[in-house]
Amino acid sequence: MLESESNVVAFRPRKAADKQHQVQSLLERVYAAGSIPVRADDIATKTAAMMLEALGLLVIEQVLTDGTIDPVIRGQATGRPWRLSKPAFSGPIGVPDAMGFSA
């Protein structure tokens, strides 16, 4: 007996372009400014930042309650605000590209 209705629901994959665009714009913002703050509840930005840190493209530091900065160890400090900085390829961490001028 053939049934015309099916109880199978197709779950289509999400567009990968949205995630790639978010990662690219995040990297551009950090490199233009030198460093940017990230709210404690911004999980999407933190996830993208962790991927970029694994590739060596970002430095992630957590902002403690007294305002001091502490390096983030993988899988730690997701409940605190972060500071994302440009890595020190030459010179100190957080120096913006093009002397701070945006393109």
Long-range contacts (C-beta under 8 A, 24 or more apart in sequence): 19-48, 22-48, 23-48, 23-51, 23-52, 26-52, 26-84, 27-52, 27-57, 27-58, 30-58, 30-84, 30-85, 30-86, 31-86, 31-96, 31-97, 32-96, 32-97, 32-98, 32-100, 32-102, 32-103, 33-96, 33-100, 34-85, 34-86, 34-94, 34-95, 34-96, 34-100, 35-83, 35-84, 35-85, 35-86, 35-93, 35-94, 36-83, 36-84, 37-63, 37-81, 37-82, 37-83, 37-84, 38-81, 38-82, 38-83, 38-84, 39-81, 40-78, 40-79, 40-80, 40-81, 40-82, 43-78, 46-78, 46-82, 49-82, 49-84, 50-74, 56-87, 57-87, 58-84, 58-85, 58-86, 58-87, 59-84, 59-85, 59-86, 59-87, 59-88, 59-93, 59-94, 60-84, 60-85, 61-85
